[in-house]
Amino acid sequence: MTTNTTDIEIDIAGAISEAEAARTRLDFAKSAPKVFRAIVGFDAAAREGLDPALVELIQIRASLLNHCAYCLHMHTNDARKAGESEDRLHLVAVWREARHFFTEKEQAALALTEAVTLVAGGGVPDEAYAQAAAQFDDTELAHVLALIMTINTWNRVALATGKVAGTDERR
């Protein structure tokens, strides 16, 4: 049996529309516009000076850990548009087993992303912090930490308000 890609895309588009129509939770941006704008500003400031590919890898890893399909869909698409390879995108979830696909700097950022995202499991280990501190200067490290904090905030906003994967309200 062969599957027509166009049929799948139509089915996905229909399913996305149905899911969005069934959403009953509040629109955070409309309900708390000052808070929403503050998070947008925090996110923009966090990205300053960081490699856009690294930004997307961090956001993808945190979104995977937080099970945020909305943000995962958005950031994998952004990464593709920025020229990220499909191989690397598929391997972010298992980056430790595929280290050769990622630079030492990216590995350090991914390890720190995991530690900060899963902070309740025992804090941020000295080893993860030291590995990142060895790869980034203080300003970069502060921005990486801020980016990890913002994507975790965005994940929580999306999950709490029932955002639907496949919709991207930035456009």
N, C-alpha and C positions, 0 to 999 in steps of 0.2 A: 504494500500500500504506500503510495506516495502522498505527501502532504504538500499542499500548495501554500507557500509562505504568505501570500496575500490573504488567504482564508484565515490563517492564524492571526495575522495582524488585525484583521477585521474583528475576529472573535475577541482578541485582547482589548481592542479599542472599545468594543461593546461592553465587555466585562468591567473595564475601567469606568465607563460612563455609568453603568448600573451601580457600581460600588460608591461612586461619588454622589449619585443621587440618593442613595440609602444612608449616607453619612448624617448622623444626627447631632454630632458634637459642635461646639461653638467654633467660630472662625476667630482664632486668637488674634490675628492682625487687626481685624475690625473691632474686636471687643476690648483689646488693650493696646491701642496703637502706639502710645509712648513707650511701653515696655517692648513691643515688637521692634520699633525703631532703635531702641537702645541695644537690643541684641544684634541687629543688623550692623550698627556702628561698631560694636565690640568685635564682631566677626571680621569686618573690613579692616579694622586696626590690627587684629591678630595676623592676618594674611600678609601684611606689609613686609616686604623684604624676603619673603619665603618663595622658594621655587614652586610654581603652580602645580607641577607634577607631584611634588612632595605633599602639598596641601591636599590634593585629591586622595592620595594614598592614606593619609591620616584620617580623612573624613570617611573613606570607605571602610577602613579597619574598625573605627569606633562604631560606625553604623552596623557593621556585621555583628560586633559584640553585643550591641544593644538591640539587635533584631529589628532595626528600623528600616523596613522595606522602602518607605517613601524616600528617605535620605539616601539609601543605598542606590536606588534607581537613579535618583538625581545626580549623585556624584560619580557613578560609573559612566553615565552619559557625558557629564562634564569632562571626565578624564579622557574619554574617547575623542571628544572634540579638541582637547588639548594635545592629542597625538599619542596618548598612552596605548600600549599594545594590549591586545586581547589576552595574550599569555600572562602578562603581569597582572591584569585585572582578575583573571581566573585564579591566580595563585596568592592573592593578598590574604585570603582566609587561612592559608597554610604556609605563610611566608617562611617560617622557621625550617620547614622541610624543603624549601626551594630558595634558600639564601642566595644562590648564584644568580637569581633573577633581580636581586635588589642590591644596591650599593650599601656600604657600611653605614653611611649616613641615614639612608632610608631604613635599614634594619634597626638602628638606634631609635629613630622616630617611631617606628611601628612597636617596638618593645615598650617605649615610654607611653605610647597611646594605650596599649593594653593595660599597663600598670595604673595609669590615671583613670581610665574608664572603669576598671575593676577595683578601684581604690578600697572599697568596703571589704575586700577579701584579704586585707593585710597591709594596706598602705602602699606607698610607692617604694619598692625595694631600692636600696642603695646602689645595687648593681645596675639596674635599669637607668637610674638617674645618672650615675657615673658614665655609663656608656654614651648617653645622650650628651652629657657635658663635654665629653671628649671629642664629639663630632660637631658641636655647635658653639659659637661664641655666646656670651651671656645674653646679648640682645636677641640673637636667633633662638636660643633656648627659651627665653621668656615668650617669644612669639609662638613657638611650637606648643608650649604649655597653654597659652591663651587659645590657640586654635583647637587643641584637644578639649579645652573647657567649653568653647563655643559649640563644637559639633555635638558634644554630649548634651548641651542645653537644647540645641535644635532637635536632636533625637527625642528628647523628653517632651518637647512641645508637640512634635509630630505624633508620637505615640499617645500622648494624653488627649489630643484632640482628634484622633482617628484619621489622620491624613492618609490618603489613598495613593499607593505606589502607581506611578504612571502619569500622575498629574504633577505639573510643575508650575506653581503659581507665580514664579518670578517673571514669567513671560507675559 
